[in-house]
Every structure is written in structure tokens, then in C-alpha cells.
Amino acid sequence: MRMQFLAKIAIAGLAMAYPFASMANDWYAGISLGQAENKTRQAKITGSSFSGTIDNEDSAWKIFGGYRLWDEYVAVEVSYIDLGTTKATGTSSGSAYTGTHELETFTLGLTGRIPITDPLGVIIHLGFSRNESKLTTTTGSTGTFAGATDTEFFAGLGLQYEFSDTIGARIELEQFVVDAYKVNFLSAGIIYRF
């Protein structure tokens, strides 16, 4: 299911870019590492009778690729992002409780670049994300699982620096809505153009 959806958005992105394909170094790929913060209400993850600790921040990463449609200013971009896992440990209704909330997303959107200087520019992401969440809990000896999938609008803002025609770097903050709650992803990454 995930791979089919990723393949579809990748094909859609390539189809959009193909008519413009003419210049070298317009295709690019990259990877970013960072931290995600899950804004989901605690009671949704743990229930109202929970007492203990919850860690809603985790390491996160993404891989992305795209094609510049209009010189350096506008690109179509697809990505897969692992938004990490929120973990809860404690007691609920007098029994030991553990819970995990795993999040991931696939995106398709446009990336705009507003130059500040020749190598440095502000980047803006606008598009749609296909989000998946998995909530697994254990209370005493009883386990439960709930999954959700939705498609939402997402946005991001950051800075991108071009070291050369083929190598660049970016730092960015993106926000997603997963299962009706916000998830923030702060990351830094590298870009290779080919």
C-alpha cells in the first residue's frame, strides 16, 4: 500500500516535470535528518486515566527528490518522511501501561525559492501529504492497535544554500496534520543535482 502510493506520487511528479525537461542539473535528490514534535493530545494516546511519562519528540528523517520547473525558483518535489515515534510509559486504571504512536508521511508539492543572494535563498513548501499513524498500547496483559490514514495540506519554510551547481544544503521547518493533530518537523539536509 505504501509503496504503491509512493510510486503514484513519484510518477505524477515526473509526468508534471517531463514537458519542461531540457536543462542540466534540474533534477535533484536529497536526504534530511532532524527532530519531529507530535502535538497529538496526550489523552488520545494514553487515555484519560493515564499517569506516567510521555515523550512526544523523536529523531526523524526524510528522503526527497524533485525537478526544477522554472529555473531556480519553482520545483515539483516528492518525499517520504519518517516522523518518529511518541512513547508513553506509566499506569492506567491501576495497571502497567505502555504506548507508542508511530507517524510517517508521503508528500507531493511545489517548492519555491526566493533568492537573498546568488547562493542563499528562502524556500517555501506547499502541497499535500498522505499521512499514516499507528497507535499501539498495552494495559496490563491487554494490547490494542489502531491505525489511521489521511490526506492533508502541508506547508514548510526554510533556507537553502547552493555550494555549487550540483551540491546544496537546506534547513527547514515543516508542519503536517496527522489524524487531526499537528506534527512539526525541523530538519537539515543535503541536495545533489544531476
Buried (B, 14 or more C-beta within 10 A) or exposed (E): EEEEBBEBBBEEBBEBBEEEEEEEEBBBEBBBEBBBBBBBEEEBBBBEEBEBEBEBEBEBBBBBBBBBBEEEEEBBBBBBBBBBBBBBBBBBEEEEBBBBBBBBBBBBBBBBBEEEEEEEBEBBBEBBBBBBBBBBBBBEEEEEEEEEBBBBEBBBEBBBBBEEEEEBBBBBBBBBBBBEBEBBBBBEBBBBBE
